[in-house]
Amino acid sequence: MFHETIIAPATPVACSALAVLRMTGSQSVFISDKLLQLFSGKLLKNSASRTLHLAHLVDPSQKQEKIDELMVVKFLAPNSYTGEDLVEFHCHGSPVIVDFILEKTVELGASLAEPGEFTKRAFLLGKKDLMQAEAVADLIHSKSRSAAQRLVRQVGGDLSLRVRSAKDSLESLLLYLEAELDFSQEQIDFLSQNVYSEKLSKIISDLEALEASFKRSKSLSNDITLVFAGKPNVGKSSLFNAFLRKNRAIVSNVPGTTRDVVDAAIVFADRCVRLVDTAGLRETVDSVEKIGVQKTSEEVKKADVIFFVLSGSSFEEEDRVLWGKTLAEKSSGQRLFVLVNKKDCLQEDIAKSIQKMVAPFEPFFVSALNWDSLFELEEKLKFELRKDLSFDEDVFMLNQRQIDFVKEALTSLREALDLTLDFHQEILVTFLKEALESLSALLGEEYDKDILKKFFANFCIGK
Amino acid sequence: MEIFDIIVVGGGHAGCEASLAASRMGLNIMMITMDSSVIGKMSCNPSIGGLAKSQLAREVDALGGEMGKNADATAIQFRVLNTKKGSAVRAYRVQSDKYLYAQRMQRIVASQENLTVKNGMVTHLLMDGDKVKGVSLEDGEDCFSKALVITSGTFLNGYIHRGLKGYDGGRDGENASVGLSDALQEMGFRLGRLKTGTPARIDMQTINYEGLLDQPSDVPLRTFSFFPPKERLDHISCHVTYSNFKTHKIVENNLDCSPLFTGKIKGIGPRYCPSFEDKIVRFPERERHQIFLEPESLSTNEVYVNGLSTSLSKEVQLEMIHSIEGLEKAKVLRYGYAVEYDFLFPNQLNPTLETKNIEGLYLAGQVNGTSGYEEAAAQGLVAGINAALKIKKEKPLTLSRDESYIGVLIDDLITKNTEEPYRMFTSAAENRLYLRNDNADMRLTEYGYRVGLIPYAQYCDFLDKKKTLSKELKRLKGLIVRDPKMKALLKGGGEDISQYPVSPELPTISDDLKELVMSEIKYEGYLLRQNKRLEKVKHLDNVKIPKGFSFENLQGLKKEAKEKLAQVLPVNLGQASRIMGVSPADISVLMIHIEKYRKS
């Protein structure tokens, strides 16, 4: 009875071991097959109902690049929670992966579920007890009401003003074009092609700016990668373990112990932080270590925060070369901290040389061995990261649903821009109306379809 | 005592269509009119068609109605509107000879089998419980029927305004219908009051046409009807002139004796068709207003002064007219006036136009708060068909919003709150690119044939046309692939039928078909896309709301939504979702309650 395939995360979106997403509707198995490579080599379509599969999550637009390894459960109608075909994804609990699945399934034709929609379908298809009807109704009602209110509240301040101003411009543009179709016989100066194109382009560029800011806000809400980099044997792995509060990376006093990248996720400063320990950077003939060094460079490039680690007990020309390289390659968005480890056996002249070399950066002197000054470092890092976050909360609100509305509106508007007023006005008006609907939904407002009302107020119409 | 199948009250555009449709469907019909000599009269502008209205007229024709044929046979000027836009919003408009229009309609009505015309004024309804069983007339006579269609136009408690003097009347010189309004109100119907107006008619011989813009008929001539009658009249031009500063000054100086601005008129007039004094007051910055001089007949000198609708006094009207270029010496044959009348709030109707409370009672036309001949005819046709189907115990005919303007019109009427006389606009139709002038037959002929209004021979011709259409589409799509010039021509948008690449195998292809083929090609992709969007909401239309379902005590609904729903009593969730003040969340809640109701 329902045509649309819908998807929603079933677990809270936060860093966790696992996350569960549910997709239901007639297309759910079809869409899943586009995103999955089952280890069995089969298609989900050809497997039985109520079966569990190990699979790779792949990106169909990126030559099947593997994103995650996950488990998938297939349920065929009517034996599922909703009574329709249903697929459950049990993936690793990173918001990035959850977002990826949402984004890709929506691209493939699914819609994000309304609050309570799974339960609603379950009820309507007789999967839920009749006595629960009122409870379900209440649930849907309260949730969608509060969802709309949240939307309005969250699209606060600046952002909401910008959406509204784009919507208002669009409305007045549409008003003219729509009215002309019904009142072309009147003596009214309607829009010329140039004025139309100009006004529409302005709306599009305003929305593009919004889209870009959404993207920025999204990156802020993604997890942060913190990379420990430096010469071999300065204590990167020890610091990594200390931050992690457990002995994850092997620590020894043999330089080059860490040959591969080791990573681990922690929650830090209300954010998901991915800690990355790397192989020490040095010229090496060992082919395995060479690969490790190569990987380190890649991680450093991707990092949000770089901990450049030096040793307080030895300082060599190699450190200078590495520092120069790190500074040169650091991108503007990256944060760099200089850590001088082995504070317990710090030499005065080395400390001075390092301070001179890294100025104006202030090195932190710490000791992974006896945890000296580590907490101070953590506090400093927390402070820095929270600065980003508070900025984030004031201006941006990240929400796949909202991004979708903006994208939808932009698609329609760009299509309209491709058409001329002559002989196509009736078509482009359809696109503009679509865009207006998307923006109204974004603002959580009912869209007033009586467009002509305003026209009557402003123009003399009628014989 | 004879019992008719259906009694139709009123002989205007709605009444004629209702009577003709039902009698053509084989039922025994009586039309009761206050004056059978004015059946089919064009009380305002003698024009059929226009933007969106043209589509309505063609839809009426495709279903087997009479309006299109009558307009074609009596047209004296023809125009195509919106030629710079795509064919989806293009429209025909004709000026008819208003006497011949009414005469022809009267001839059709008089010669129609199973149709009896009676003169009389209906004052009461005869009831059998909640079911209607006939009417009583003013003179005490009772007439009986199984169903009743009321198409009383502007006659219910009609009151004419001209200057500060007013009098009872349904149209100028015709009596109002008194009694029926009260009777309906006593039966529990909610009534409101609307206003409309008409301008003066002047003598063609006294107009100085020199210097006025001439508007001749467009060629080639096209027809509303897909099977037009052979009769044709000569065509003459309309002309354009303008009001000026002097005219506006005259109006301003006389506002103190305007029934509109002294509060005498309480009914709500249409915003899209304001009286001239309304234009002057609301838009004082405008230096001039367009005025069309439209001949009303080939056999008389009456000219309709389109744009100068007014309820000011005769003296002021004369002064206004004389201030206008070309009309300095014009002789006024009849003066303009405004009329106020009762209407029934149309949200008391089902989509079949049967009232929700009284079984067998149908309402159509201006009594439902609409304006315009085409809107009236469309409703009359739907009411007549459905009353007949009910008596035949067949499934009712309801057209959806995405297949016809008639569907949009009726759904809007029964769902939205009428605040002014309702006129059809293309912007009201979500599926505008599909609801075209050129494909009304493709959309609706099947229905017309099924209810018995399209004769078999005509239906066969229609099927042939359909076949040719698909052949031509295939051929032209082939041309597009092979020839980029063809692609530019056919996809580029002009839908200029003079450029149509006629096939040697089909040299006689009609203009109608050429236009249809070109539209189909241009809109194909857009329609696919639009359908996808419409599909999303379409499933709501399939969720029927059971009869007797009560909205009063539903948990989880907003108070406003409850009130609106209880007033409109929507028949399905789609209709419920279109009521202003009912949110998507309310619809979710409603869906659950309906399911619960159905299961228990």
Contacts between the chains, C-beta under 8 A, distances in Angstrom:
chain1	res1	chain2	res2	distance
A	1	B	539	7.4
A	2	B	539	7.2
A	3	B	535	6.6
A	3	B	536	7.7
A	3	B	539	6.1
A	4	B	536	6.9
A	114	B	584	7.9
A	114	B	588	7.2
A	116	B	588	7.5
A	117	B	588	8.0
A	120	B	588	6.2
A	120	B	591	7.2
A	120	B	592	6.6
A	123	B	592	6.2
A	123	B	595	6.9
A	124	B	591	6.8
A	124	B	592	7.2
A	124	B	595	5.3
A	130	B	596	6.3
A	130	B	599	5.9
A	130	B	600	7.2
A	133	B	592	5.5
A	133	B	593	7.1
A	133	B	595	7.5
A	133	B	596	4.4
A	134	B	555	5.2
A	134	B	556	7.3
A	136	B	592	5.8
A	137	B	555	6.0
A	137	B	556	4.1
A	137	B	588	7.9
A	137	B	589	4.7
A	137	B	592	4.9
A	137	B	593	6.8
A	138	B	555	6.9
A	138	B	556	5.5
A	140	B	556	7.6
A	140	B	585	6.8
A	140	B	588	4.8
A	140	B	589	6.2
A	140	B	592	7.4
A	141	B	556	4.2
A	141	B	557	7.8
A	141	B	585	5.8
A	141	B	588	7.5
A	141	B	589	5.3
A	144	B	584	7.3
A	144	B	585	4.0
A	144	B	588	6.9
A	145	B	585	6.0
A	148	B	585	7.6
A	178	B	427	5.1
A	179	B	427	8.0
A	181	B	51	7.4
A	181	B	82	7.1
A	181	B	85	6.5
A	181	B	89	5.0
A	181	B	426	5.7
A	181	B	427	6.7
A	182	B	51	5.6
A	182	B	52	7.0
A	182	B	425	4.7
A	182	B	426	5.6
A	182	B	427	5.6
A	183	B	51	7.8
A	183	B	272	8.0
A	184	B	51	7.4
A	184	B	81	6.8
A	184	B	82	5.4
A	184	B	84	7.7
A	184	B	85	7.2
A	185	B	51	7.8
A	185	B	81	6.7
A	186	B	290	7.7
A	187	B	289	7.6
A	187	B	290	5.4
A	420	B	493	7.8
A	422	B	84	6.1
A	422	B	493	7.2
A	423	B	84	7.1
A	423	B	85	6.5
A	423	B	86	5.1
A	423	B	492	7.3
A	423	B	493	3.3
A	423	B	494	5.4
A	423	B	495	7.4
A	424	B	86	6.2
A	424	B	493	5.4
A	425	B	85	5.4
A	425	B	86	7.2
A	425	B	89	7.8
A	426	B	85	5.8
A	426	B	86	4.8
A	426	B	88	4.8
A	426	B	89	4.6
A	426	B	426	7.9
A	426	B	432	6.4
A	426	B	433	6.5
A	427	B	86	6.6
A	427	B	88	7.9
A	427	B	433	6.7
A	427	B	523	7.7
A	427	B	526	5.5
A	430	B	432	7.3
A	430	B	433	6.6
A	430	B	526	7.1
A	430	B	530	6.5
A	434	B	533	7.1
A	446	B	580	7.9
A	446	B	583	6.6
A	451	B	427	6.2
A	452	B	272	7.9
A	452	B	425	6.5
A	452	B	427	6.0
A	456	B	271	4.1
A	456	B	272	6.7
A	459	B	283	7.9
A	460	B	274	7.8
A	460	B	279	5.3
A	460	B	282	7.0
A	460	B	283	4.3
A	460	B	286	5.8
A	460	B	289	7.1
A	461	B	271	7.2
A	461	B	272	5.3
A	461	B	274	7.6
A	462	B	270	7.4
A	462	B	271	7.6
A	462	B	272	4.9
A	462	B	273	4.2
A	462	B	274	5.3
A	462	B	279	7.8
A	463	B	273	7.0
A	463	B	290	7.3
A	463	B	291	8.0
A	463	B	292	6.5
A	463	B	306	4.7
A	463	B	307	4.3
A	463	B	309	7.5
